[in-house]
Every structure is written in structure tokens, then in C-alpha cells.
Amino acid sequence: MACGYFKAGVTDHEAVFHVTFRENPFAGQFTVVCGLATAIDFLRVFHFTDTEVDYLGSQRGNDGKPLFDSRFLHYLRGLQLTCDVDAIPEGTLVFPNEPLIRIIGPIIECQLLETALLNIFNFQSLIATKAARVCLAAEHDPVIEFGLRRSQGVDGGLTAARAAYIGGCAGTSNLQAGQQFGIPVSGTQAHSWVMFFENELEAFQSYARAMPNNCIFLVDTYNSIDGIRHAIEIGSELRRQGHEMIGVRLDSGDRVALSIKARRMLDKAGFPNAKIVCSGDLDEYMITDLKQRGAKIDAWGVGTKLATGQPDAALGGIFKLGAIRRPGAEWQYRIKLSEESAKASIPGSLQVRRFYQPDGRFMADAIYETDRGVSEPAEIVDVETEDKTKIPRNTRYSDLLVPIFRAGQLAYEQPSIEESREHVRKQLSCAPPAILQLNDPVLYKIGLEQSLHELRSSLISRAKEQAQ
């Protein structure tokens, strides 16, 4: 496509693209946007190396001749980012059809960013959203991300750990993620450690000698109740040596009954502060169920279903063209049609305005076209139902997309991972509680600002007439 634009002589034409999505994941009613820091790292060094250009030069078409001509390859060698990029900060709650990122600049530059930006935002937003859901289910209990062994490759494991931490997890078992991103790390022994020794008691003793200040004993290798007894025995030995065991981990069996029994045994033995950690194919629904049934669990190790975003494979983000502009001319809107009118794209250069209740909770979001602004009082139109919602005059609001790059230069003070994580917490506290619930969550009010709705409707009608 970039080569096609080059040979069409439109390298000086500008475009507006948006990264957006149509449905919240996990049958929920919110999404946590994540991936901006990774995108910034990518955009700051965006260029083609000589090695990459030489590789492109080696590609052949079906006639055996070079796929890309030398003029285009020369153009790529000197290509640098000159776009304006705006985005919604990491950790913000977002909703379908809202632009997560807006890119304005030369058509070739914009188009070349598509796959990378979708790859970054789709996966990280999916995992951050899953983590937020799991942490909501755990209420105030800490959740540790345990998913590296089953995550989608090495890079997937790293980015999943980062996104999960931003989404609310207290730490990760992935040491490289801890080193690279500053995430707290946590881990215990595996069943193979216990199985290596002649018996469970010897295994716990050996672990306690090796790491007396990090003892969480995995008690279900053979018999969980016996394992708890052995953990208490070794915990008593540690205490006599001036150390304190952290607790025990349950990875299988009836974790409600076992956790209740474990709590009684630990308390009776003088270990009321010992933690009971639960792991083993957990997700937000299982955690909710265990808590509702009275499980005495203090912390949760959540692996596969968190790090892989089960049951959804991807967020489903899309990269859509909103407008183009020839040098010295006005913007020309562009729209993609669909047999379902709700799936037609949204034209223009888009921004999101969030309105707030007097108590600070979210009221509604309006997607608007930047050149047209927002009327006062505002009126938004639902993309699917076309239901209208009026926003009272003088309602407090904020515009969500903020400047990230200007003319290719970074213009954004990047928050720390801790600040992004805290931003998620504040966003969840300001969201209407009904949209956060796991079962039958309520739709959040979001729509197109009235003038944008009218523009979109007129472009759809015009495009349909031209197609006849």
C-alpha cells in the first residue's frame, strides 16, 4: 500500500486514522486501554534500517521481477515520523467506537503504523481489562499474575505481565517483567520440588533452609490436610530461628472446604497472619464463586486465563480512515459502509468528551468531530439504536485524547507504570457500578455528538446513492 501511494504521487496527501474497537471483551461493558507506553517506544524510533530496505528490495512479484522499485526504496531509507498523534492515556476506561489513538499526517506514514499499533493496543488492552475484572472479583485481595508458562510467546508473557499490573494485579511471577518494568515479583515452589524429595516434610524443610524469608508452602501435592500440618511444623521451626512463614498455597481440590480447614488449623497453631493463597485455572467467575461460598483465601495466583485473555482471543481493534486532505485543501471525509449501519465507520477527526455527574462519576461519553465541536447543551446519538441522550448545560467534562507527538516529536510526559495503575483504580471508582458487574452489566451511555451523527448519516446516504 505504501508503495502504491508513492507511485500514485500522493506522498504529500495527509490522512486521519483512528484505532478503535466495536465490542467490549469478555461480555463486559468496559475496556481498559493499555499499550500507549509501548506504542511511544515504537514511534520514537520509527524508521527503516538499511537491512530492512535491502530485504524489501529482495522481494519479487509473480513475474520474478522486483516487487518494489528503487525510487520507493530510496524514499523509505529517509522516512521519519512527522505525524501528529493523540491518544487516550493508559488505564482509562473506554467504550466501543471511541478512538483510542488518532494519527494525522502523510498518508504513507499513517498507513505504515496500522499493524504495529493494532498489535500493541489489541493485546495489552485485552489483558488489562481481564486483570481489572479479576481484581474486581477479588475485591481487595491481592492478585498475582502467574501466566508466563502458557502465555502467547516470550513477548506475550512480558506484555501480559505489564498490562495485568496496570489493570490491577499486585505483582507477577515473571522475573524478567519485574526487571524490565519494575513490577513486584512473587513466587513459590512447584509440585516438582515437593516430588523430588523422599517426602513432603523433607521438601518443605529444604525449601525453608534455602529461602527462610520466602516460605509459601504448596500443600496439595499428595494430601492437602497433611500438607498444611507439615507447613505448620516447618513454620514453627522457622519461627524458632527468627523467621516467619508467609503462608500456604492451595492449587487443587475443594478449595472452599480446604481453605476453611486451613484457616482453622493455622489459627489454632498460632499462625493467624499466615496467608492462604489460591491458584489453579482461576478467573473472575471462579474467584467470585469461591468468595460467595465462604472460602478463606487471602491472595490469588491467576495464570492461563489472565495472561491469554480467555475466553477472548483479541480485543478486535480496527484502524479506520476518517478523512484525507490534499496540499492546501480542506479535509474530505471518508466512510466505510457495511450492510449493518451500526458497523459503518465514523468520519472525520475524532475526539471523545466524557461528561461527569456532580459526584464525579461518569455520566456519558460523546464522540465528536474536532472541527465541529460539541453543541451546548450536548446531545448524543447511540450508534446502534439511534436513541438520543441530552446532556444538561454546564455539565463538567474532559476530553480524553491528549497530544502525544507533534510533527513526529514526543510532546507527552509519560506516566510511570505505578501512575497508570493508580489511574485504573481511580477510573474504576468513578465508573457507574452497574457497568462493572460481572453478571448482566448495564450499558454505559455513549454516542455520536448530534452534528457528527448527521454528518455520518448524510455520508452513508450519499455513498449508497453513488453505489446504485
NORJODA-V620108 format. One record per pair of residues at least 4 apart in sequence whose C-alpha atoms are under 6 Angstrom apart, sorted by the first residue. I is the first residue (numbers start at 1). J is the second residue. Records with the same first field share a line. If there is no record, write none. Layout:
# NORJODA-V620108
I = J / J
This chain:
# NORJODA-V620108
2 = 108
5 = 10
6 = 11
13 = 106 / 107 / 325 / 326
14 = 105 / 106 / 107 / 324 / 325
15 = 104 / 105 / 107 / 323 / 324
16 = 103 / 104 / 321 / 322 / 323
17 = 102 / 103 / 320 / 321 / 322
18 = 99 / 101 / 102 / 319 / 320
19 = 99 / 100 / 101 / 318 / 319
20 = 97 / 98 / 99 / 100 / 317 / 318
21 = 96 / 97 / 317 / 318
22 = 96 / 97
23 = 96
24 = 28 / 29 / 30 / 31
29 = 435
30 = 95
31 = 93 / 94 / 129
32 = 91 / 92 / 93 / 125 / 128 / 129
33 = 90 / 91 / 92 / 125
34 = 90 / 124 / 125
35 = 120 / 121 / 124
36 = 90
40 = 44
47 = 80
48 = 77
50 = 54
59 = 66 / 67
60 = 64 / 65 / 66 / 67
61 = 65 / 67
81 = 408
82 = 407 / 408
83 = 104 / 105 / 407 / 408
84 = 103 / 104 / 405 / 406 / 407
85 = 102 / 103 / 404 / 405
86 = 101 / 102 / 401 / 402 / 403 / 404
87 = 100 / 101 / 401 / 402
88 = 100 / 400 / 401
90 = 420
91 = 420 / 423 / 424
118 = 122
121 = 125
122 = 315 / 317
124 = 163
126 = 315
127 = 163 / 164 / 309
128 = 163 / 164 / 167
131 = 164 / 167
132 = 167 / 168
134 = 284
137 = 284 / 288
141 = 298 / 299
142 = 170 / 299
143 = 169 / 170 / 299 / 300 / 301
144 = 169 / 170 / 171 / 172 / 301
145 = 172 / 302 / 303
146 = 173 / 301 / 302 / 303
147 = 151 / 303 / 304 / 307
148 = 157
150 = 304
151 = 157 / 307 / 308
152 = 156
156 = 160
158 = 177
160 = 164 / 307
164 = 169
165 = 169
166 = 421
171 = 183 / 184 / 185
172 = 185
173 = 185 / 186 / 187
176 = 180
177 = 181
178 = 182 / 183 / 184 / 185
188 = 216
191 = 221
194 = 200 / 203
197 = 203
201 = 230
207 = 211
208 = 212
215 = 245 / 246
216 = 246 / 247 / 248
217 = 248 / 249
218 = 248 / 249
219 = 224 / 227 / 228
220 = 224
231 = 235
235 = 245
238 = 243 / 244
239 = 243 / 244
246 = 274
247 = 274 / 275 / 276
248 = 276
249 = 276 / 277 / 278
250 = 278
251 = 278 / 279 / 280
254 = 258
255 = 259
256 = 295
258 = 262
259 = 295 / 296
260 = 296
262 = 266
263 = 267
266 = 271
267 = 271 / 272
275 = 298
276 = 297 / 298
277 = 298 / 299 / 300
278 = 300
279 = 300 / 301
282 = 286 / 302
290 = 295
291 = 295
303 = 307
304 = 308
305 = 309 / 310
322 = 334 / 347 / 348
323 = 332 / 333 / 334 / 348
324 = 331 / 332
325 = 330 / 331
333 = 347 / 348
334 = 347
335 = 345 / 347
336 = 344 / 345
337 = 344
338 = 343 / 344
342 = 383 / 384
348 = 369
349 = 369 / 370
350 = 368 / 369 / 370
351 = 367 / 368
352 = 366 / 367 / 399 / 400
353 = 365 / 366 / 398 / 399
354 = 365 / 397 / 398
355 = 363 / 364 / 396 / 397
356 = 360 / 361 / 362 / 363 / 396 / 397
357 = 361 / 363
361 = 430 / 431
362 = 431
364 = 445 / 446
365 = 446
366 = 446 / 447 / 448 / 449
367 = 448 / 449
368 = 449
377 = 391 / 392 / 393
378 = 390 / 391
379 = 389 / 390 / 391 / 449 / 450
380 = 388 / 389 / 447 / 448 / 449 / 450
381 = 386 / 387 / 388 / 447 / 448
382 = 386 / 387 / 447
383 = 447
404 = 410 / 411 / 412
405 = 409 / 410 / 411
415 = 419
434 = 441 / 442
435 = 441 / 442
437 = 441
448 = 452 / 453
459 = 463
